[in-house]
Amino acid sequence: MPKLLRLNDDANGTGNGAAAGAAAQLEPAGQWTPESGKGLKLSVDQEIEERFLAAPLIGIEFPTFSDGRGLSLAFLLRSRHGYQGDLVATGAVQADILHYMRRCGFTAALLPGGEAPDAQTLAPHSDYYQACATEPEPGRFRIGGGPSNIPT
């Protein structure tokens, strides 16, 4: 049975773990309406519609472990469309990319195996150079406290 794993913004992975209760019910995009009060389930090739932004929760279905389009869709929802609700990764979710999912804007993942990964898997690095959905400033501004000393 899949287990809902909450992803947080803690860089060292503390506080991550299985959420209490079952995952929210998700309806496919073709059947979902804002009035339903249910979560929305998107496939990785789904075009984002304005009405989707009213969903309290959006589940993005990963069809295979090697398909990264769900990461791009999550990042677009957060950065370009300003979506503030929960994003849940579903389908062929692998524990070794959970830290990428968190950086792309996911707040939770349904793990098919049901086992929660260790803290090192969730946060393998203490910081990143690149900007992301959860940290829009590049590392050179966050870590050093100012502009890079590398000439441009």
Phi, psi and chi 1 to 4 in degrees:
 res  aa     phi    psi   chi1   chi2   chi3   chi4
   1 MET       -  130.9  172.2  136.3 -168.2      -
   2 PRO   -62.1  147.0  -20.2   30.2      -      -
   3 LYS  -117.9  131.1 -176.9 -176.0 -124.5  178.3
   4 LEU   -78.6  120.9 -178.0   66.6      -      -
   5 LEU  -110.0  119.6  179.8   74.3      -      -
   6 ARG   -79.8  133.9  -69.3  -53.5 -113.6  159.3
   7 LEU  -107.3  132.1  -54.9  174.6      -      -
   8 ASN  -117.6 -177.5   67.6   12.3      -      -
   9 ASP   -93.9    8.8  -65.6  -30.4      -      -
  10 ASP   -71.2  117.9 -171.4  -11.1      -      -
  11 ALA   -63.4  -26.4      -      -      -      -
  12 ASN   -98.4    7.0   62.2   20.2      -      -
  13 GLY    84.8   -3.1      -      -      -      -
  14 THR   -71.0  145.2   58.7      -      -      -
  15 GLY    90.8  -10.6      -      -      -      -
  16 ASN   -75.3  148.7  -73.6  -54.4      -      -
  17 GLY   169.0 -179.6      -      -      -      -
  18 ALA   -70.0  135.2      -      -      -      -
  19 ALA   -80.8  147.9      -      -      -      -
  20 ALA   -72.7  142.9      -      -      -      -
  21 GLY    87.8  176.1      -      -      -      -
  22 ALA   -86.3  162.2      -      -      -      -
  23 ALA   -68.4  151.6      -      -      -      -
  24 ALA   -64.1  152.6      -      -      -      -
  25 GLN   -74.7  132.2 -172.5  175.3    2.4      -
  26 LEU  -115.5  135.6  -58.6  174.0      -      -
  27 GLU  -108.9  141.5  -73.0 -171.3   -6.1      -
  28 PRO   -60.1  152.9  -19.4   28.8      -      -
  29 ALA   -55.3  -36.9      -      -      -      -
  30 GLY   -68.2  -24.9      -      -      -      -
  31 GLN  -103.4  -16.0  -59.8  170.3   -1.9      -
  32 TRP   -75.7  140.1 -178.1   84.4      -      -
  33 THR  -131.8  150.5   62.6      -      -      -
  34 PRO   -59.0  -26.6  -24.1   32.8      -      -
  35 GLU   -77.3  -14.1  -63.5   79.1   28.3      -
  36 SER   -68.0  -27.7   71.0      -      -      -
  37 GLY    75.7    1.5      -      -      -      -
  38 LYS   -96.3  167.9  -63.6  179.6 -178.3  176.5
  39 GLY   -76.3  162.3      -      -      -      -
  40 LEU  -108.3  135.2  168.3   66.4      -      -
  41 LYS  -109.9  121.1 -175.5  176.1 -172.9  177.1
  42 LEU  -111.6  142.4  -64.2  178.5      -      -
  43 SER   -85.8  163.0   63.0      -      -      -
  44 VAL   -69.2  -16.7  -66.8      -      -      -
  45 ASP  -102.7   12.6   57.8   -5.5      -      -
  46 GLN   -74.7  132.7  179.4   72.7   45.9      -
  47 GLU   -75.7  139.3  -70.5  -68.0  -35.1      -
  48 ILE   -80.4  125.8  -60.3  170.3      -      -
  49 GLU  -106.5  151.8  -61.9  175.3   21.9      -
  50 GLU   -56.8  -38.1 -170.7   69.2   29.7      -
  51 ARG   -64.7  -24.7   68.1 -174.7  178.1  102.4
  52 PHE   -63.7  -27.4  -65.2  166.0      -      -
  53 LEU   -69.2  -11.3  -57.2  178.9      -      -
  54 ALA   -85.9   -6.1      -      -      -      -
  55 ALA   -70.3  135.8      -      -      -      -
  56 PRO   -71.4  -22.9   24.8  -31.2      -      -
  57 LEU  -150.5  137.5  174.6  134.2      -      -
  58 ILE  -123.4  124.8  -63.8  177.3      -      -
  59 GLY   -99.4  131.3      -      -      -      -
  60 ILE  -110.9  119.9  -62.5  176.0      -      -
  61 GLU   -85.6  118.9  178.2   78.5   22.1      -
  62 PHE   -90.6  114.3  -76.4   77.7      -      -
  63 PRO   -71.2  -36.5   21.9  -28.0      -      -
  64 THR  -140.8  161.2   64.4      -      -      -
  65 PHE   -67.0  -20.9   75.9   94.9      -      -
  66 SER   -96.0    7.0   61.3      -      -      -
  67 ASP   -99.1  110.2 -167.5  -25.9      -      -
  68 GLY   -94.0    7.2      -      -      -      -
  69 ARG   -63.5  -27.4  -67.5  178.1  -66.3  169.4
  70 GLY   -65.1  -33.4      -      -      -      -
  71 LEU   -65.4  -43.3  -61.9  169.9      -      -
  72 SER   -65.0  -41.0  -60.6      -      -      -
  73 LEU   -63.4  -42.3 -176.6   58.6      -      -
  74 ALA   -62.8  -44.3      -      -      -      -
  75 PHE   -63.1  -41.3 -175.3   77.6      -      -
  76 LEU   -64.2  -41.3  -73.1  173.5      -      -
  77 LEU   -59.7  -41.5  -80.3  164.5      -      -
  78 ARG   -75.5  -48.7  -66.3  -74.4 -170.8 -149.2
  79 SER   -84.5  -50.3   63.0      -      -      -
  80 ARG   -83.0  -36.1 -172.5  175.4  -66.6  168.7
  81 HIS  -103.8   -7.7  -62.5  -78.6      -      -
  82 GLY    68.7   25.9      -      -      -      -
  83 TYR   -65.4  130.1 -178.0   70.1      -      -
  84 GLN  -110.3   -7.7  -62.4  -65.3  -45.9      -
  85 GLY   -77.6 -172.9      -      -      -      -
  86 ASP   -75.8  139.6  -81.4  -27.3      -      -
  87 LEU  -117.0  124.6  -76.0  178.7      -      -
  88 VAL  -118.5  128.2  178.6      -      -      -
  89 ALA   -84.8  129.3      -      -      -      -
  90 THR  -128.7  170.3   64.9      -      -      -
  91 GLY    90.1 -135.8      -      -      -      -
  92 ALA   -81.5   68.1      -      -      -      -
  93 VAL   -90.7  129.0  176.2      -      -      -
  94 GLN  -110.2  139.1  -61.0  -67.0  -42.2      -
  95 ALA   -61.4  -30.4      -      -      -      -
  96 ASP   -72.3   -8.0   59.3  -14.4      -      -
  97 ILE  -113.7   11.0   65.1  164.6      -      -
  98 LEU   -59.7  -35.3  -71.5  173.0      -      -
  99 HIS   -67.8  -32.6   65.1  -76.6      -      -
 100 TYR   -68.5  -40.8  -68.8  123.4      -      -
 101 MET   -60.0  -43.4  -70.4 -179.6  170.0      -
 102 ARG   -62.7  -41.5 -179.5  173.0   52.4 -155.9
 103 ARG   -68.0  -26.0  -66.0 -171.0   69.6 -139.0
 104 CYS   -84.3   -7.8  -70.5      -      -      -
 105 GLY   117.4   -1.2      -      -      -      -
 106 PHE   -68.4  142.5  -76.7   99.2      -      -
 107 THR  -107.3  -13.5   55.5      -      -      -
 108 ALA  -159.1  164.7      -      -      -      -
 109 ALA  -145.3  142.6      -      -      -      -
 110 LEU   -94.8  108.6  -82.5  173.3      -      -
 111 LEU   -86.3  122.4  -64.3  177.6      -      -
 112 PRO   -60.2  -38.0  -17.5   26.2      -      -
 113 GLY   -74.9  -21.1      -      -      -      -
 114 GLY    84.3   -3.5      -      -      -      -
 115 GLU   -96.8  133.4  -70.1 -172.3   27.4      -
 116 ALA   -78.4  131.6      -      -      -      -
 117 PRO   -73.6  165.0   24.7  -30.4      -      -
 118 ASP   -77.0  168.0   62.1    2.6      -      -
 119 ALA   -61.9  -33.9      -      -      -      -
 120 GLN   -65.5  -34.5 -176.1   62.6   32.9      -
 121 THR   -69.4  -38.8  -59.4      -      -      -
 122 LEU   -73.8  -31.1  -68.0  170.2      -      -
 123 ALA  -140.9   77.9      -      -      -      -
 124 PRO   -73.3  -16.2   26.6  -32.5      -      -
 125 HIS  -128.8  149.7  -48.8  -70.9      -      -
 126 SER   -77.6  -25.3   60.6      -      -      -
 127 ASP  -160.9  171.6 -152.4  -18.5      -      -
 128 TYR  -130.7  151.5  -61.2   90.7      -      -
 129 TYR   -76.7  -37.4  -68.0  112.7      -      -
 130 GLN   -80.0  152.5  -50.4   90.9  -16.1      -
 131 ALA   -75.7  159.8      -      -      -      -
 132 CYS  -153.6 -176.6   62.6      -      -      -
 133 ALA   -64.2  -35.5      -      -      -      -
 134 THR   -87.5  -19.6   57.4      -      -      -
 135 GLU  -139.7   90.0 -174.7   60.5   62.7      -
 136 PRO   -70.9  -14.9   18.6  -24.3      -      -
 137 GLU   -87.9  134.3  -72.7  -70.8  -40.2      -
 138 PRO   -64.7  156.6   -1.2    3.9      -      -
 139 GLY   -57.7  -33.7      -      -      -      -
 140 ARG   -63.0  -25.4   67.7  178.9 -170.1 -147.6
 141 PHE   -88.7  -34.1  -64.0  120.6      -      -
 142 ARG   -76.1  -46.6  -70.3 -170.5  -36.4  -90.4
 143 ILE   -78.0  -49.2  -61.4  167.3      -      -
 144 GLY   -85.7  -12.5      -      -      -      -
 145 GLY    78.5   10.8      -      -      -      -
 146 GLY  -170.8 -173.6      -      -      -      -
 147 PRO   -66.7  155.1   16.0  -22.3      -      -
 148 SER   -64.8  148.1  171.1      -      -      -
 149 ASN   -90.4    8.3   59.9    1.3      -      -
 150 ILE   -83.2  126.1  -61.0  172.4      -      -
 151 PRO   -64.0  144.5   -0.5    2.9      -      -
 152 THR  -104.8      -   55.3      -      -      -
